[in-house]
């Protein structure tokens, strides 16, 4: 299974954690979940999806469209 923990914050949805079961990794499930978070952010009139720049999953977030912005990794909502 997979879980994403998030909170609403100002003009953003802040991701606390993304967890995908080990045997389900590399099947685009995490990427799909982030796309769903972005769709939710859009429906809630949030402009960004953010995650702490100190995350251990930094490479994953970079591969899924997040960019450095100070202490945060940010993905703009389309």
C-alpha positions in Angstrom: 0.0 0.0 0.0 0.9 3.7 -0.1 0.2 6.7 2.1 0.8 10.4 1.8 0.6 12.7 4.9 -0.1 16.4 4.2 -1.4 19.6 5.7 -2.9 22.8 4.3 -0.7 25.8 4.8 -1.5 29.3 3.5 -1.3 29.1 -0.3 0.2 25.6 -0.3 -0.3 21.9 0.5 2.6 20.7 2.6 3.6 17.1 2.3 4.8 15.6 5.5 5.7 12.1 4.2 5.1 9.7 1.3 5.4 6.0 2.0 5.1 3.3 -0.6 5.4 -0.4 0.4 8.8 -1.7 -0.6 7.4 -4.4 -3.0 5.3 -1.7 -4.8 8.1 0.8 -5.4 9.3 1.7 -8.9 5.7 1.2 -10.3 4.9 5.0 -10.4 2.6 4.8 -7.4 4.4 7.6 -5.5 4.4 9.8 -8.6 0.6 9.1 -9.1 0.0 10.1 -5.5 1.9 13.4 -5.9 -0.2 14.1 -9.0 -3.3 13.5 -6.9 -2.0 15.9 -4.2 -1.5 18.5 -6.9 -5.1 18.0 -8.2 -6.4 18.4 -4.6 -4.3 21.6 -4.2 -5.8 23.0 -7.3 -9.4 22.2 -6.1 -8.5 23.9 -2.8 -7.1 27.0 -4.6 -3.6 26.4 -3.4 -0.8 27.5 -5.8 2.0 25.2 -4.6 2.8 21.8 -3.2 5.8 21.9 -0.8 8.0 19.5 1.1 10.9 20.2 3.5 14.2 20.4 1.7 15.7 18.2 4.4 13.7 15.2 3.4 15.5 11.9 2.9 13.4 11.4 -0.3 14.9 14.5 -2.0 15.9 12.7 -5.2 12.4 11.2 -5.6 10.9 14.7 -5.3 13.3 16.2 -7.8 12.4 13.5 -10.3 8.7 14.3 -9.8 9.0 18.0 -10.6 9.9 19.7 -7.4 12.5 22.5 -7.4 14.7 24.0 -4.7 13.2 27.2 -3.1 15.2 28.1 0.0 14.5 25.5 2.7 11.7 24.0 0.7 11.2 21.8 -2.4 8.3 23.3 -4.4 6.1 22.1 -7.2 3.8 24.7 -8.6 0.2 23.7 -9.2 -0.7 23.7 -12.9 
